[in-house]
Amino acid sequence: MSQLWQQPPLNAASNVIVNYNQMLSQEWDYLRQKALIPLETYLTTGDQQVVFSKKEYMAIYGKVYELCIQQIEGFQAELYDRYTKSIRAYITQQVLPRLEPLHGQDLLKELELRWANHLVMVKWMQRFFQYLDRFYVEMSSIASLTEQGFAQFKAEVFGRLLNKITDAVLCEVQNDRNNYPVDLDLLKKVVAIYTFLSTDKIPGVSSNCQQELEDKLLQASRTFFQSKANQMIQTYTLVDYLQQADLLLQSEKARLERCLGWPSFDSKLLSVFQEEILMKY
């Protein structure tokens, strides 16, 4: 492939000023029309397939390649920045407006959908711009395109809505404890998002989403167990109390196994259960 521009030799007697920013803007507009807008449209409409033929994909990849090999200082860094900003813009313009008005289970359902879409977006964006990963990212020791893509979701969605999402999770757990209908599969998927975004490989945001969820779950669980213990003490004999406590314990273990368990949380929850239920009678 031929280069789009060739930088004039330093010793060339030329008064020609090449407007590289204008060139990049023009080429980026091509990428938006051929790659980003079709991808965003797919994510918005929910069509079953992303319509990128092999020919179309290779044209997009080839354009990115041509831009990456420009011998212009800071050019690849600008591409990396535009990659990041394009993902962030989609989240702020298309994802957040659909999440912010929602609460409870409706919020969790929409979050799970938007996260699934985001996985698709990051996959395709990395494929389009993978030449950056191969050379610029590796040589610069910065976050990979995939990690950077996930970091935008963490920063924009969980950075703004973490408390609201966590409250929705707590509400669903409380409903399940009180025997109201709950979509435990949905709850499991949402908890998995917390876990994924809390890995050290997701840069840019210091908050540990999973730790935030764990702390609030333990606090809410302690409150629930305290209330439950007081009710059972007033109602049951010691033998019946211990039988009810065992039933409650089995219910908690089943919930951990089904949708809430992760290594650091299981033992802590059972410890709170022991403190508030088994040591109170």
C-alpha positions as CSV (number, residue, x, y, z in Angstrom):
1,M,0.0,0.0,0.0
2,S,1.2,3.4,-0.8
3,Q,1.6,6.0,1.9
4,L,-0.9,8.8,2.0
5,W,1.7,11.5,2.5
6,Q,5.5,11.6,2.4
7,Q,7.1,14.1,4.7
8,P,9.4,16.4,2.7
9,P,13.2,15.9,3.4
10,L,14.5,18.2,6.0
11,N,17.0,19.7,3.6
12,A,14.4,20.3,0.8
13,A,14.0,23.8,-0.2
14,S,10.3,24.0,-0.1
15,N,7.7,26.5,1.3
16,V,4.9,23.9,1.1
17,I,3.2,23.4,4.5
18,V,1.4,20.1,4.7
19,N,-1.7,20.4,6.9
20,Y,-1.4,17.0,8.5
21,N,-4.3,17.7,10.9
22,Q,-6.6,18.4,8.0
23,M,-5.4,15.2,6.3
24,L,-6.0,13.2,9.5
25,S,-9.5,14.7,9.9
26,Q,-10.4,13.7,6.3
27,E,-9.1,10.2,6.7
28,W,-10.8,9.8,10.1
29,D,-14.1,10.9,8.5
30,Y,-13.7,8.0,6.1
31,L,-13.2,5.6,9.0
32,R,-16.3,7.0,10.7
33,Q,-18.4,6.6,7.6
34,K,-17.1,3.1,6.7
35,A,-16.5,1.5,10.1
36,L,-17.7,3.5,13.2
37,I,-21.1,4.6,12.1
38,P,-22.1,1.2,10.7
39,L,-20.9,-0.5,13.9
40,E,-22.8,2.0,16.1
41,T,-25.9,1.6,14.0
42,Y,-25.7,-2.2,14.5
43,L,-25.4,-1.7,18.3
44,T,-28.4,0.7,18.3
45,T,-30.7,-1.3,16.1
46,G,-29.8,-4.8,17.4
47,D,-29.5,-6.4,14.0
48,Q,-28.4,-10.0,14.1
49,Q,-25.2,-9.5,12.1
50,V,-22.5,-6.8,11.8
51,V,-22.4,-6.3,8.0
52,F,-18.7,-6.1,7.3
53,S,-17.7,-8.2,4.4
54,K,-14.1,-9.4,4.1
55,K,-13.6,-6.7,1.4
56,E,-15.0,-4.0,3.6
57,Y,-13.0,-5.0,6.6
58,M,-9.7,-5.2,4.6
59,A,-10.4,-1.7,3.2
60,I,-10.9,-0.3,6.8
61,Y,-7.8,-2.2,8.1
62,G,-5.8,-0.9,5.1
63,K,-6.8,2.7,5.8
64,V,-5.7,2.4,9.4
65,Y,-2.4,0.8,8.3
66,E,-1.7,3.6,5.9
67,L,-2.3,6.1,8.7
68,C,-0.1,4.2,11.1
69,I,2.9,4.2,8.9
70,Q,3.0,7.9,8.4
71,Q,6.4,9.2,9.5
72,I,5.0,12.1,11.4
73,E,5.7,12.7,15.1
74,G,2.7,12.1,17.3
75,F,0.6,10.7,14.5
76,Q,0.0,7.3,16.0
77,A,-0.7,8.8,19.4
78,E,-3.4,11.0,17.8
79,L,-4.9,7.9,16.3
80,Y,-4.9,6.2,19.7
81,D,-6.5,9.2,21.2
82,R,-9.2,9.3,18.5
83,Y,-9.9,5.6,19.0
84,T,-10.4,6.2,22.7
85,K,-12.6,9.3,22.2
86,S,-14.8,7.6,19.7
87,I,-15.6,4.8,22.1
88,R,-16.2,7.3,24.9
89,A,-18.5,9.4,22.7
90,Y,-20.6,6.4,21.9
91,I,-21.0,5.6,25.6
92,T,-21.9,9.2,26.6
93,Q,-24.2,9.8,23.7
94,Q,-25.9,6.4,23.2
95,V,-25.5,4.3,26.4
96,L,-25.7,6.7,29.3
97,P,-29.0,8.4,28.2
98,R,-30.6,4.9,28.2
99,L,-29.3,3.9,31.6
100,E,-29.6,7.1,33.6
101,P,-33.5,7.3,33.8
102,L,-33.7,3.6,34.9
103,H,-33.8,2.0,38.4
104,G,-33.9,-1.4,39.9
105,Q,-34.3,-4.4,37.7
106,D,-34.9,-2.3,34.6
107,L,-31.5,-0.7,35.1
108,L,-29.8,-4.0,35.5
109,K,-31.4,-5.4,32.3
110,E,-30.4,-2.4,30.3
111,L,-26.9,-2.5,31.8
112,E,-26.5,-6.2,30.8
113,L,-27.6,-5.4,27.3
114,R,-25.3,-2.4,26.9
115,W,-22.4,-4.4,28.3
116,A,-23.0,-7.1,25.8
117,N,-23.0,-4.5,23.1
118,H,-19.8,-3.0,24.4
119,L,-18.0,-6.3,24.1
120,V,-19.0,-6.3,20.5
121,M,-17.8,-2.8,20.0
122,V,-14.4,-3.3,21.6
123,K,-13.9,-6.5,19.6
124,W,-14.5,-4.8,16.3
125,M,-12.7,-1.6,17.1
126,Q,-9.6,-3.6,18.1
127,R,-9.8,-5.5,14.8
128,F,-10.0,-2.3,12.8
129,F,-7.1,-0.6,14.7
130,Q,-5.0,-3.7,15.6
131,Y,-1.9,-2.3,13.8
132,L,-1.7,0.3,16.6
133,D,-1.6,-2.6,19.1
134,R,1.1,-4.4,17.3
135,F,3.6,-1.5,17.2
136,Y,2.6,1.8,18.8
137,V,1.0,0.4,22.0
138,E,3.7,-2.2,22.6
139,M,6.5,0.3,22.1
140,S,4.8,2.9,24.2
141,S,3.9,0.5,27.1
142,I,0.4,1.8,27.3
143,A,-3.0,0.1,27.6
144,S,-3.9,-2.1,24.8
145,L,-6.8,-1.1,22.6
146,T,-9.0,-3.7,24.2
147,E,-8.1,-2.6,27.7
148,Q,-8.6,1.0,26.8
149,G,-12.0,0.2,25.3
150,F,-13.2,-1.4,28.5
151,A,-11.7,1.4,30.6
152,Q,-14.1,3.8,28.9
153,F,-17.1,1.8,30.0
154,K,-15.8,1.6,33.5
155,A,-15.1,5.3,33.7
156,E,-18.3,6.6,32.0
157,V,-20.9,4.0,33.2
158,F,-19.6,2.8,36.5
159,G,-17.8,6.0,37.3
160,R,-21.1,7.8,37.1
161,L,-23.7,5.2,38.0
162,L,-21.9,2.8,40.4
163,N,-24.0,3.7,43.5
164,K,-27.2,3.4,41.5
165,I,-26.3,0.1,39.9
166,T,-25.1,-1.3,43.3
167,D,-28.3,-0.2,45.0
168,A,-30.3,-2.1,42.2
169,V,-28.2,-5.2,42.9
170,L,-28.8,-4.9,46.7
171,C,-32.5,-4.5,46.1
172,E,-32.6,-7.7,44.0
173,V,-30.8,-9.6,46.7
174,Q,-33.2,-8.4,49.3
175,N,-36.1,-9.3,47.2
176,D,-34.7,-12.8,46.7
177,R,-34.2,-13.2,50.5
178,N,-37.8,-12.2,51.0
179,N,-39.0,-14.7,48.4
180,Y,-40.1,-12.2,45.7
181,P,-39.5,-13.2,42.1
182,V,-35.9,-12.3,41.0
183,D,-34.0,-13.0,37.8
184,L,-30.9,-14.6,39.3
185,D,-29.3,-15.2,35.9
186,L,-29.5,-11.5,35.3
187,L,-28.0,-10.8,38.7
188,K,-25.2,-13.2,37.9
189,K,-24.4,-11.5,34.7
190,V,-24.3,-8.1,36.3
191,V,-22.1,-9.3,39.1
192,A,-19.7,-10.7,36.5
193,I,-19.4,-7.1,35.0
194,Y,-18.3,-5.9,38.4
195,T,-15.7,-8.6,38.5
196,F,-14.4,-8.1,35.0
197,L,-14.0,-4.3,35.4
198,S,-12.2,-4.7,38.7
199,T,-9.2,-6.5,37.2
200,D,-5.8,-4.7,37.3
201,K,-5.7,-4.7,33.5
202,I,-8.5,-2.2,33.2
203,P,-6.7,1.2,33.5
204,G,-7.7,4.7,34.2
205,V,-10.2,4.4,37.1
206,S,-8.9,3.7,40.6
207,S,-12.2,2.5,42.2
208,N,-12.6,-1.3,42.6
209,C,-16.2,-1.9,41.5
210,Q,-16.2,-5.4,43.0
211,Q,-14.9,-4.2,46.4
212,E,-17.6,-1.5,46.4
213,L,-20.3,-4.1,45.8
214,E,-18.8,-6.5,48.4
215,D,-18.7,-3.9,51.1
216,K,-22.3,-2.8,50.6
217,L,-23.5,-6.4,50.3
218,L,-21.9,-7.3,53.6
219,Q,-23.4,-4.3,55.2
220,A,-26.9,-5.0,53.9
221,S,-26.5,-8.7,54.8
222,R,-25.6,-7.9,58.3
223,T,-28.7,-5.7,58.7
224,F,-30.9,-8.4,57.2
225,F,-29.4,-11.1,59.5
226,Q,-29.8,-8.9,62.6
227,S,-33.5,-8.3,61.8
228,K,-34.0,-12.0,61.0
229,A,-32.4,-13.1,64.2
230,N,-34.5,-10.8,66.3
231,Q,-37.7,-12.1,64.6
232,M,-36.7,-15.8,65.1
233,I,-35.7,-15.3,68.7
234,Q,-39.1,-14.0,69.5
235,T,-40.9,-16.8,67.6
236,Y,-39.0,-20.0,68.0
237,T,-37.6,-22.3,70.7
238,L,-33.9,-23.0,70.6
239,V,-34.3,-26.2,68.6
240,D,-36.7,-24.6,66.1
241,Y,-34.4,-21.5,65.9
242,L,-31.4,-23.7,64.9
243,Q,-33.5,-25.4,62.3
244,Q,-34.6,-22.1,60.8
245,A,-31.0,-20.9,60.9
246,D,-29.9,-23.9,59.0
247,L,-32.6,-23.3,56.3
248,L,-31.5,-19.7,56.1
249,L,-27.8,-20.8,55.8
250,Q,-28.6,-23.2,52.9
251,S,-30.5,-20.4,51.2
252,E,-27.5,-18.1,51.5
253,K,-25.1,-20.7,50.2
254,A,-27.4,-21.5,47.2
255,R,-27.5,-17.8,46.3
256,L,-23.7,-17.5,46.6
257,E,-23.3,-20.5,44.3
258,R,-26.0,-19.3,41.8
259,C,-25.1,-15.6,41.3
260,L,-23.1,-13.9,44.1
261,G,-20.1,-16.0,44.9
262,W,-16.5,-14.9,44.3
263,P,-13.5,-16.0,46.4
264,S,-13.1,-13.0,48.7
265,F,-16.8,-12.7,49.4
266,D,-18.1,-16.2,50.3
267,S,-16.2,-16.6,53.5
268,K,-16.9,-13.0,54.6
269,L,-20.7,-13.4,54.1
270,L,-20.7,-16.7,56.0
271,S,-18.7,-15.1,58.8
272,V,-21.3,-12.3,59.1
273,F,-24.1,-14.9,59.1
274,Q,-22.4,-16.8,62.0
275,E,-21.9,-13.5,64.0
276,E,-25.5,-12.3,63.6
277,I,-27.5,-15.5,63.5
278,L,-25.6,-18.3,65.3
279,M,-24.1,-16.3,68.1
280,K,-27.1,-14.2,69.0
281,Y,-29.4,-16.8,70.6
